[in-house]
Amino acid sequence: MDSLELAGVWTGLAISLLIFSMALGDHWLARLGQHLLVGAVMGYAALMAWQQVLLPGLILPLLANPAGDPLLWPAAALVLLLLAAALERLQVDGLVLGFLRDGEIDLPAMQAVLAEAPHLHATFHRAFEALPDPLAAIRTLKTLPQIDHILTSGGERPWVEKVSDLAAQATAAGPEIALLLGGGLTADALPLIRERTPIREFHVGRAARVPAAIDGIVEAERVAGLKRLLADCSRPGADRVAPVALHFPIAFAGNGCYTFVKSVAIAEVLWRRLRAARP
């Protein structure tokens, strides 16, 4: 028996003993064992559903040939509706979505998914870049009160060429919706965007990784460098504006430069709801 299997055996034994200790009364060790068991079961079930069902049977076929099997799209829509409803019940902060049809925002699809999670904030993702009229799209998105961010890179042009369009889009979107700039964002582009647009939220990946690739490792020095770039988020002659936030792999604000990492304890939430539902 290798070390990993041995660790699994001892972990399972420990959880079993914690749960069996309920025979001595309801105490915190027994509840800890219950939480660990629920978390492990739910995590394993979710992993198996993704690896054995959703990924090979739904996601990969749709990516390979979106027009191949028309029955896959109703299944995907059902999964999205169920996921939105689950996220609503798990008390997460929000979700990211975006549906297009014939070059326009698919408003009925957006409304259907958001209706399953009426209390969640929502970000419209980079499908925004495929729309021929961004300003008209922003007006459409403003009819959906839950949409408070649009994730976009502004397209494939160099940053210096698209900064004016980004400024116009950010101005049109505010104050209800904020542009979240991401997609090929580099440290060199941040000062330009900060000075010439009202955009104050940035989604980065490779700019904080070594090597600068999607599978690179997040490096503290690079994060600190990005933080310094955004330390002063006021444009010359302007009032102090909302804090600058850097999204993924971490987020922080320029005013006060605070950092935050937020996670959702799914197993804990599920367990609390199961206990509350017991007669």
Secondary structure as UniProt FT lines:
FT   HELIX           3..20
FT   HELIX           21..24
FT   HELIX           28..48
FT   HELIX           49..59
FT   HELIX           60..64
FT   TURN            66..68
FT   TURN            70..71
FT   HELIX           72..89
FT   TURN            90..91
FT   STRAND          94..97
FT   STRAND          100..101
FT   TURN            102..103
FT   STRAND          104..105
FT   HELIX           107..115
FT   TURN            118..119
FT   STRAND          121..124
FT   HELIX           126..130
FT   HELIX           134..141
FT   TURN            142..143
FT   TURN            145..146
FT   STRAND          147..152
FT   HELIX           159..173
FT   TURN            174..176
FT   STRAND          178..182
FT   TURN            187..188
FT   HELIX           189..196
FT   STRAND          201..203
FT   HELIX           206..208
FT   STRAND          209..210
FT   TURN            214..215
FT   STRAND          217..218
FT   HELIX           220..229
FT   TURN            236..237
FT   STRAND          245..247
FT   STRAND          251..252
FT   STRAND          259..260
FT   HELIX           266..277
//
